[in-house]
Amino acid sequence: MITFYEILQQTSVFSRLSRFSFLSVLSFFSFFSNISAQPSIAWQQSIGTVNGDNALQLFKDPQGDVIIIGSELHQDFTGNYRDYLTTVKMDPEGNEIWKTYHDIAFDLFNPPVDYTIGDHFFTEEFGEKLMNLVVSINSQVYLAKFLENSGAFYTYEPIPSPLIDVKPNNDKVYAITECSHIGSCYGPDSLIVQKFDPTPDSIIFNPIKWTYTVKQNIRTAPIQGHYDFEGQDIREDSAGNVYLLIQIERWDFQFCTDCSDAFVDAWCEVFKFSPQGQFLGHKRIVTSKAVVSAMRFVTFDEGEMIIRVDDINASNTAIVSSIYHVDPDLTITKTIKFDRQYLYISTDADGNLFTCTNIFGQGDPNIHGGTDVLVSRFNADGVLQWKSYLGGSNFEWPRGLVVNGEDDLIFLANTLSADFDVEENNGDQDMWVVRLAENTSATDPLTAAGSLDFYPNPASDVLHISNVEDIHRLELYDLYGRLIKAITVESNPINIDVSSLPPGSYIIQGESRGEVRTGKVIIH
């Protein structure tokens, strides 16, 4: 069995760690030299009230339906307005299966204070199929359980930590970080990993199957500093092996009140435990020299784990996301590093990566308003295939992403808009759920209208367009539908000078025999 101090030695001292509506439909499509089929909006729903509503989470249930978690402002029995937890189930076609409201603080016998929603799990208990939500409230953590077929509140269960994995049979494994010395939390941490089995095979009812503990002494050998643990994610495979994602920080002093000079390093580890709770090994994923912001499992399959790490870049100017493929023996088989942070990352069955994040910037002409939702697809090697900006003239902020298949995905966002891509708004901020899918309908605008053939794309000086027969006039628009340039077609092919145009994305179109032919070009 490997001890924690052997880990310290192996990790080497811890110091390295109309036209307008037509154009708005086209605004989803970006063309790149390595382009694959790009989806458009298949359906969308704006969920909420005339008051401000808040989207929280999006995930799929075991049947492939979509679960939306949010909050809406409603009157309680006293006439006061306060937030109610909102749960919605939709099928993949956008049809609502059920929608429920919950006074979570009341259900959990707590005062009506703020709470946070953590991970989700699906279990079957006493013949009922349940949806479990981790809820942290008043320094307590619970599993709030809802009937999967109706969304009705079922019961709740106190749990020791929000860092938990729950199996369908209600077996649990969790990790807890506590102060090794209760008198001060400025000192070392203790780490507890525990397996909980609610149906032991012993006649002596003891649901704790095993416990693994690391507790640092007042003098941490071989130096006098200490190590802080921050659990990030935990999963158990079908054989009972447990994998813990954990960030470790090294501090030079045992205790400190002004710790600005005491911090040394931080790094990410994957710990592996056997079904009996033995520590089998560890793998350092990344050394940061700064506090790592997040570390999560993207997928957890029997043959491979895909782990995301949000870490500060080499120039210490921004947080960026990276992807690590790790096999069950803790060998890193592939690494993909992005040039920015993505709030949500998912994969399909072929290993393609889909990302969703917010994007803003006055210099980006693709953005509709204050902030947009940026959805991108990368292949399994991290090469960008397409990206789409979605939103209205106000603010959008993504809160979840799920993948149905290749170029078929659903995202959830908060929106304050009611224009461009956002079809409706119930008032103030809404929960906006959108399905993007590859459009194969014969009435799709791009299919019906046809497209223009041009190169290079992106272009910087001259754009060459070859299939302009029977087109007498070409028009160039920005993504807001404003006419930027009109060109009389006098030859086929035709060359267009674009050197004076600001960098950005543009729609170019012309009419031929009653059909509108279009394309999107990027000027850089």
Order of alpha helices (4+ residues) and beta strands (2+ residues): alpha-alpha-beta-beta-beta-beta-beta-alpha-beta-beta-beta-beta-beta-beta-beta-beta-beta-beta-beta-beta-beta-beta-beta-beta-beta-beta-beta-beta-beta-beta-beta-alpha-beta-beta-beta-beta-beta-beta-beta
